[in-house]
Amino acid sequence: MIEKLEFLLALARERHFGRAAEACGVTQPTLSAAIKQLEEGFGVLLVNRGSRFQDFTAEGERVLEWSRRIVGDTRAMRQEVNALRHGLTGRLRIAAIPPALTTVAALTAPYRAKYPDVEFTVLSRNSTEVLTLLENLKIDAGLTYLDNEPLGRVNTVPLYKESYRLLTAADAPLGERTQVTWAELSRVPLCLPTPDMQNRRIIDGLLKRRNGELRPTLESDSMILLFAHVRTGQWASIMSTKISEMLAPAGAIRAIPIVEPASVHTVGLVVPSREPMTPLNVALVTEARRIAASLETAQLDA
């Protein structure tokens, strides 16, 4: 039964019978037959089919929801039994929004020091993809914004407050400033993240309130590519303080605080809202809370 539910989850992720079968390491007829057996067992159609996959029926959506719970709980049970026998082992899968990638090492490094037999896979994804991967059991945890768009059924651990800076060449317009306002950014050619990224949607909202519609002349989902264009001196960009501190610590590129308003958003860890949590996630949440507490203490001391 669990294997059949895994097949159903794969179909929900891939929206295609052939790709779902490939993802599960079986033939398409095997996957199709397993889903047909589920339908016969429940006595209802779960999937609307034509010559190809169309969508799930209303009953299929409910079975899919239960499948996520059952498969997730089964994986957690197996992981917990294995941890009791062998200690904490396995692979922890994390997806993080690009602005939070610099924070991942603050979690993985101390985690690995405590649990050296755990391995990691870290993906860079936008906020929507992080939540979709989490819902479909493709990752164990994510790092994303906590306070800007709906998150769904997840548990959260706030880690830090994100603010924004203008990255620009020192000899470019505004490059000599110690701070700039959002209204002043209409004076510089901007290269920004693509609209599918939540930090771009945040930036767009702040720019629109101060400048009306303001279109960047270059877009990319790669922070490295954006920074490379800033280095040419022909573009400026808007990035989080953490990313800007890593990319432009000193020298010809300036990272200038943006004020009026000094916008901040909370970035944190998200894990499935499931009890009990998997042992891997229990350890990760514990580490995240420790880091959050130390950061809060440092801010109070400052």
JOMOLIN-V619715 format. One record per backbone hydrogen bond with DSSP energy under -1.0 kcal/mol. CO is the residue of the C=O (numbers start at 0). NH is the residue of the N-H. E is the energy in kcal/mol with one decimal. If there is no record, write none. Layout:
co=CO nh=NH e=E
co=CO nh=NH e=E
//
This chain:
co=0 nh=4 e=-2.2
co=1 nh=5 e=-2.3
co=2 nh=6 e=-2.0
co=3 nh=7 e=-1.9
co=4 nh=8 e=-2.2
co=5 nh=9 e=-2.3
co=6 nh=10 e=-2.2
co=7 nh=11 e=-1.9
co=8 nh=12 e=-2.0
co=9 nh=13 e=-2.8
co=10 nh=14 e=-2.6
co=15 nh=19 e=-2.4
co=16 nh=20 e=-2.4
co=17 nh=21 e=-2.2
co=18 nh=22 e=-2.4
co=19 nh=23 e=-1.6
co=20 nh=25 e=-2.4
co=26 nh=30 e=-2.0
co=27 nh=31 e=-2.8
co=28 nh=32 e=-2.4
co=29 nh=33 e=-2.0
co=30 nh=34 e=-2.1
co=31 nh=35 e=-2.2
co=32 nh=36 e=-2.1
co=33 nh=37 e=-1.8
co=34 nh=38 e=-2.3
co=35 nh=39 e=-2.3
co=36 nh=40 e=-2.3
co=37 nh=41 e=-2.4
co=38 nh=42 e=-1.8
co=38 nh=43 e=-1.2
co=45 nh=56 e=-2.0
co=47 nh=53 e=-2.0
co=51 nh=49 e=-2.2
co=54 nh=47 e=-3.2
co=56 nh=60 e=-2.3
co=57 nh=61 e=-1.5
co=58 nh=62 e=-2.5
co=59 nh=63 e=-2.6
co=60 nh=64 e=-2.0
co=61 nh=65 e=-2.3
co=62 nh=66 e=-2.5
co=63 nh=67 e=-2.0
co=64 nh=68 e=-1.5
co=65 nh=69 e=-2.9
co=66 nh=70 e=-3.0
co=67 nh=71 e=-2.1
co=68 nh=72 e=-2.7
co=69 nh=73 e=-2.4
co=70 nh=74 e=-2.4
co=71 nh=75 e=-2.2
co=72 nh=76 e=-2.6
co=73 nh=77 e=-2.4
co=74 nh=78 e=-2.5
co=75 nh=79 e=-2.4
co=76 nh=80 e=-2.4
co=77 nh=81 e=-2.4
co=78 nh=82 e=-2.3
co=79 nh=83 e=-2.0
co=80 nh=84 e=-1.5
co=81 nh=85 e=-3.0
co=82 nh=86 e=-2.1
co=89 nh=118 e=-2.9
co=91 nh=120 e=-2.2
co=92 nh=139 e=-2.6
co=92 nh=140 e=-1.7
co=93 nh=122 e=-2.7
co=94 nh=142 e=-2.0
co=95 nh=124 e=-2.1
co=96 nh=99 e=-1.9
co=97 nh=100 e=-1.4
co=99 nh=102 e=-1.7
co=103 nh=106 e=-1.7
co=103 nh=107 e=-2.7
co=104 nh=108 e=-2.2
co=106 nh=110 e=-1.5
co=107 nh=111 e=-2.8
co=108 nh=112 e=-1.8
co=109 nh=113 e=-1.4
co=110 nh=114 e=-2.5
co=114 nh=117 e=-2.0
co=118 nh=91 e=-3.3
co=120 nh=93 e=-3.1
co=122 nh=95 e=-2.8
co=125 nh=129 e=-2.2
co=126 nh=130 e=-1.8
co=127 nh=131 e=-2.1
co=128 nh=132 e=-2.9
co=129 nh=133 e=-2.0
co=130 nh=134 e=-2.5
co=131 nh=135 e=-2.1
co=132 nh=137 e=-2.5
co=132 nh=138 e=-1.0
co=133 nh=136 e=-1.3
co=140 nh=94 e=-1.7
co=141 nh=269 e=-2.8
co=142 nh=96 e=-2.2
co=143 nh=267 e=-2.7
co=151 nh=153 e=-1.5
co=152 nh=272 e=-1.2
co=154 nh=270 e=-2.2
co=156 nh=268 e=-2.4
co=159 nh=266 e=-2.8
co=161 nh=264 e=-1.8
co=162 nh=240 e=-1.9
co=163 nh=257 e=-1.8
co=164 nh=238 e=-2.1
co=165 nh=255 e=-2.7
co=166 nh=236 e=-2.3
co=167 nh=253 e=-3.3
co=168 nh=171 e=-1.8
co=171 nh=174 e=-2.5
co=173 nh=176 e=-1.6
co=179 nh=258 e=-3.2
co=181 nh=184 e=-1.0
co=182 nh=185 e=-1.0
co=183 nh=186 e=-1.9
co=184 nh=187 e=-1.3
co=188 nh=235 e=-2.4
co=189 nh=216 e=-2.1
co=191 nh=219 e=-1.6
co=193 nh=196 e=-2.0
co=196 nh=200 e=-1.5
co=197 nh=201 e=-2.3
co=198 nh=202 e=-2.5
co=199 nh=203 e=-3.1
co=200 nh=204 e=-1.8
co=201 nh=205 e=-1.9
co=202 nh=206 e=-2.8
co=203 nh=207 e=-2.8
co=204 nh=208 e=-1.7
co=206 nh=210 e=-3.2
co=207 nh=211 e=-2.0
co=217 nh=191 e=-2.2
co=221 nh=225 e=-2.0
co=222 nh=226 e=-2.5
co=223 nh=227 e=-2.3
co=224 nh=228 e=-1.7
co=225 nh=229 e=-1.9
co=226 nh=230 e=-2.1
co=229 nh=232 e=-1.7
co=235 nh=190 e=-2.5
co=236 nh=166 e=-3.1
co=238 nh=164 e=-2.7
co=239 nh=243 e=-2.7
co=240 nh=244 e=-2.4
co=241 nh=245 e=-1.3
co=242 nh=246 e=-2.4
co=243 nh=247 e=-2.7
co=251 nh=169 e=-3.0
co=253 nh=167 e=-1.9
co=255 nh=165 e=-3.1
co=256 nh=179 e=-2.3
co=258 nh=181 e=-1.3
co=260 nh=262 e=-1.6
co=264 nh=161 e=-4.1
co=265 nh=145 e=-2.7
co=266 nh=158 e=-2.4
co=266 nh=159 e=-2.0
co=267 nh=143 e=-2.2
co=268 nh=156 e=-2.1
co=269 nh=141 e=-2.5
co=270 nh=154 e=-2.8
co=271 nh=273 e=-1.9
co=277 nh=281 e=-2.5
co=278 nh=282 e=-2.1
co=279 nh=283 e=-1.6
co=280 nh=284 e=-3.1
co=281 nh=285 e=-2.1
co=282 nh=286 e=-2.0
co=283 nh=287 e=-2.6
co=284 nh=288 e=-2.6
co=285 nh=289 e=-1.8
co=286 nh=290 e=-2.4
co=287 nh=291 e=-2.7
co=288 nh=292 e=-2.2
co=289 nh=293 e=-2.1
co=290 nh=294 e=-2.5
co=291 nh=295 e=-2.2
co=292 nh=296 e=-2.2
co=293 nh=297 e=-2.2
co=294 nh=298 e=-2.2
co=295 nh=299 e=-2.1
co=296 nh=300 e=-2.4
co=297 nh=301 e=-1.9
//
